[in-house]
Amino acid sequence: MEDWQKELDRLSETGMRRFLRVIDGAQGPQVELDGRRVLLLCSNNYLGLAGHPALIEAMVRATRDFGAGSGASRLVSGTMRAHVELEERLAAFKGTEAALLFNSGFAANTGILQALFGPDDLIFSDELNHASIIDGCRLSTARVRVYPHADVQALEAIMRQEAPKRRGRWLIVTDGVFSMDGDLAPLRELAALKRRFDALLMVDDAHGTGVLGATGRGTAEELGCLQEVDLHMGTLGKALGVCGAYLAASRTVIDLLVNRCRPFIYSTSLPPGAAAAAQAALAIVEGDEGRRLRRDLQRKTALFTAILRAAGCDLLASSTQIVPVITRQPDATMRASRRLLEEGYFVQGIRPPTVPEGLCRLRATLMASHADADVENAARAIVRVVGDGDDG
Ligand SMILES: *Cc1c(COP(=O)(O)O)cnc(C)c1O
């Protein structure tokens, strides 16, 4: 216990200790924090679907009809009609033979990689991939070659170097939209490499699903290579507004996961209400309303980033609703975040190990439901606060 307290003290001393913030009331473009309304600029509820009446209605109705919980894991007695219907819908959405639900994206990535890859296999992983992919790679016991962020030429060189000693399966795994940088993976180029070297391609589209592509099918649709992806992983808790995750893939892969994937097998399945709400979310995403929400989100993002870029802020290569504003050191970052909160803007500061040393940032995320004026005022506040780092 004393050792653990010392570890916490060390985190405090170096400005690296993290604390939970409690939201009162509902999730929306503004939330109540410590008794004050603040503009929410750090939610993944990009399309505002978490509070959408159609999702709430679907969740309430399914809960009334089928119960609050599923009562068991999927292979025992916890596979309910709502799960199967959602899986069929997700497979159709991604254009694959089948799909499988998971309780979270974290469980999905760790479970999928562990179940499908082993010691003879080789996984090529982008250096900025999500923590759950990194842990999945470790659990798989496959050999892992981490390639520089989105660097297709470097990856090609590594693959060429590995080719002569190849034994098992090869996988390229990448975030679709990178969660801390807001840029897109070069999926078309990765797909070309996968074909050339006879590898598989897995995309984690936690932040692209619902948001990118003409019909919201995600990063691969946006980049015109939906058919090239072998393993489409995505989440239901971000733009889709609920919770849980999925893999859309071939029937063989899905059937194998049903037999081998530990987080799928040994975990109580999602509540039927969550599955029903996620179906309602997909119906919105694929329809006219989804198109309108995506357009709104793009417009808010453009308003926001134009002001920051004009003021000379470093936004890395962000091209999505995830907008990093580089602040470099942890102290300055957390000070900026505190000052913004005092002004009524809730923006999280992000520090190592979530991002590399020296690349601390304010990470702002836009929502379709933000008001234009709020977005512009927030951008101006960030420019002010980041601009005078010394005081406060
Ligand atoms: C959020 C996220 C996950 C985890 O999904 P959860 O459903 O929140 O557990 C996985 N991958 C990426 C890229 C994410 O951003």
The ligand as an SDF file (V2000), in Angstrom:
LIG
                    3D

 15 15  0  0  0  0  0  0  0  0999 V2000
  -12.2460    4.3370  -27.8250 C   0  0  0  0  0  0  0  0  0  0  0  0
  -11.3940    3.4480  -28.6580 C   0  0  0  0  0  0  0  0  0  0  0  0
  -11.3790    2.0720  -28.4510 C   0  0  0  0  0  0  0  0  0  0  0  0
  -12.0840    1.4490  -27.3000 C   0  0  0  0  0  0  0  0  0  0  0  0
  -13.4580    1.4090  -27.4850 O   0  0  0  0  0  0  0  0  0  0  0  0
  -14.4210    1.3420  -26.2220 P   0  0  0  0  0  0  0  0  0  0  0  0
  -15.6830    0.8190  -26.7630 O   0  0  0  0  0  0  0  0  0  0  0  0
  -14.5260    2.7250  -25.6770 O   0  0  0  0  0  0  0  0  0  0  0  0
  -13.7600    0.3850  -25.2540 O   0  0  0  0  0  0  0  0  0  0  0  0
  -10.6560    1.2920  -29.3260 C   0  0  0  0  0  0  0  0  0  0  0  0
   -9.9590    1.8380  -30.3310 N   0  0  0  0  0  0  0  0  0  0  0  0
   -9.9250    3.1640  -30.5430 C   0  0  0  0  0  0  0  0  0  0  0  0
   -9.1360    3.7230  -31.6900 C   0  0  0  0  0  0  0  0  0  0  0  0
  -10.6420    4.0170  -29.6990 C   0  0  0  0  0  0  0  0  0  0  0  0
  -10.5830    5.3310  -29.8840 O   0  0  0  0  0  0  0  0  0  0  0  0
  1  2  1  0
  2  3  1  0
  2 14  2  0
  3  4  1  0
  3 10  2  0
  4  5  1  0
  5  6  1  0
  6  7  2  0
  6  8  1  0
  6  9  1  0
 10 11  1  0
 11 12  2  0
 12 13  1  0
 12 14  1  0
 14 15  1  0
M  END
$$$$
